Amino acid sequence: MGKWNGGKRVWPVLMGICLLTAAVLNTGCGASQQGAQGGADGTGTAVEQEADQGTAQGADQGTAQGADQGTAQEADQGTAQEADTAGQGQDTAAPQGEVLHIYCFNDIFRNRMQVYYPGYKKLNSYMGMAGGTKIVWHQISAEDGDYRDVLREKLEAQTAESGQTESEDRIDLFVLDEQDLPLFTDSGYALDLTADLGIAEEELADQFPFTRELARDSGGAQRAATWQVIPGVFVYRRSIAEQVLGTEEPDEVQERISDWERFAEAAPMMTAQGYYMLSGYLDAYKACADASDTPWVTDNVIHISDSLDEWMTMANDFTNHALHNQTDLRSEEWYRDQTGEGKVFGFFIPAWNIHYTMQNTVTGEEDNDEDNAYGDYAVCMGPSSYHWESLYLVGAKGTDNPEMVADILRTMTCNKDVMQKMTAELMEFTNSVSGMEELAQPDKEDLFRQDLLGGQNPMPLYVEIAKNLHVRPATPYDTDLDTGFQVCAREFFTGKMTRPSAIEYFYKVAEQRHPELSGPEAE
């Protein structure tokens, strides 16, 4: 694994507003999770606003300013008497195995576990009890790589041969954004789910294959698991589809935009009738990036994949011919384009966004029919299947409570009943192939019809996308390079740089930030 620059997450400020835009697009579901918290903690409005921020960092800051290491420790210490009163805790240092420390950078998984882990007793936001074990949550800011730095420092100490980490300083289980998996799967800090934790292959077999593949180390061992799967979809306006394409039906619209060539052919048809195919410069990036067959980095050399090279050409053509509305992702103008006032045909978004964020954005500022696009949307796969990043659970090497760590992973990522319950209550697509297939059957259709989508049930589509996902090979540099590439590409789209100079600048900054890497010219 190459050098890890966890504290350098943001490209130079001189690139201006496009920096924030690109960073937003590359969220791990930091944003993914986001919406579906509402059903778990009863704070739907706040959760939807948090989801709207679009980044794991934003979610962290939006829900728990000050919920850092010290806060978790205070919760641990300050409520020990409360735990003792409950007949399960002690106000003195607990023997090995009686305290489980979980590290995270937002409250997504904490909200899930507090509701869906059997027997969990919530004592306060940062401490609970389950099966006689005290559970302490440590929420660390994700800003500037702080969370990753804390993990690495503590994990290094507790895995050192001479290290004797005290129970209260030990990490037992930690949560990772999907984009950070390559930093830890081969680090020696993550337990093998089968060899170390005893979770049988048969128990893991029902997880969607791509989630398992992403969590494997270089030797093929699975070292993390997720409860959530986040299909990426293309959501479009039915009325515009009917007017321009002659149909609003998802299957027929899908046929008209089933690959990027057809998608590009449909765009000028939209413009001819006064509409835009997309809202902004970077809207299609995520779908194109997932289709890449080659990793960003091979043998320390950076490669721009054919898929991203083609995206750059298409996005520039869309800019030059006014086929999109020249907005930035999640800007005020981008959201306005989702209302009835907007003239945009469709958006590439994560599935959770439909149920949570779009419910609040499509109605516009005024409560009238002209501004309200509620019910005028539908979803299809679009030109390419793709996904948005999930949160993964990792058992920490050196844990003094491997049995409970294993039970949490089994319950929250392998238990079909638990995951079906999450899906039914939170509208969160979860990581059980058989469970989601059952919920996609016609007899369950009424459970998942969405008024926003004109009564469409998207569950069968989500299953189809999740079962057939192609995910590009991951590297520890992906988030940084994705962000940088979009930043530089936008400079090209807006005429501030030529294409060669934008690409040259991308390589130059990447090499400065990661001295161990070089552009292809140095091969």
Secondary structure, 3 states (H helix, E strand, C coil): CCCCCCCCCCCCHHHCHHHHHHHHHCCCCHHHHHHHHHHHHCCHHHHHHHHHHCCHHHHHHHHCCCCCHHHHHHHHHHCHHHHHHCCCCCCCCCCCCCEEEEEECCCHHHHHHHHHCCCCEEEECCEEEECCEEEEEEECCCHHHHHHHHHHHHHHHHHCCCCCCCHHHCCCEEEEEHHHHHHHCCCCCECCCCCCCCCCHHHHCCCCHHHHHHCECCCCCECCECCECCEEEEEEEHHHHHHHHCCCCHHHHHHHCCCHHHHHHHHHHHHHCCCECEEECCCCHHHHHHCCCCCCEECCEECCCHHHHHHHHHHHHHHHCCCEEEECCCCHHHHHCCCCCCCECEEEEEHHHHHCCHHHHCCCCCCCCCCCCCCCEEEECCCCCEECCCEEEEEECCCCCHHHHHHHHHHHHCCHHHHHHHHHHHCCCECCHHHHHHHCCHHHHHHHCEHHHCCECCHHHHHHHHHCCCCCCCCCCHHHHHHHHHHHHHHHHCCCCCHHHHHHHHHHHHHHHCCCCECHHHC
